[in-house]
Amino acid sequence: MPEYQPPLFDSPAPPPKRRRAQPTTARYAKIKPKHRTLCDDCCRAIHELGQALAPYPRHAVWRRTDAAGAVLLCQAHKDERHDEDAR
């Protein structure tokens, strides 16, 4: 039976992993998706109003991130949400 050997180094415990804090306000970032990506608000309007009454969905060019998560928005819906956030 081998004798007990102490460890070579007295290494401390690894540092705790840092978690990113949830944003308190909405943040907007310009995106350039590689594939055609539709605005989430435009798609929601299609489901609420129906395909016949809803306007044609636009391409997403903005990502809005807040505590609830991220949504992809077109320019018009980004402006609407930004105005609502300012109030």
Steps between C-alpha positions, in 0.01 A plus 500: 500500500653836397567762760295818516649777287398859564390705199775681312332842522271659754252624242203697626149423384417634152339844501120506477357551155370850442148531369394785283240722666161528331456836328260730678416702189448397142808495277495513121762359266515520121521153342582366155356148482644266239159353424167672450364570847159656554402750769342335804238776536401471133456124540295550817271739307442227241388261773278759670338660193514210259695463180247692292494813718856527629762699308783315330775418756827692475857381552651522847793739532499564879526279810332630816625340821346549844428290810229306312739393224589602146271581207587582140340816361470691174580872493136611544433276800836593653399866487162422660656299783771763555232770536309281749819445702564876514162567662 
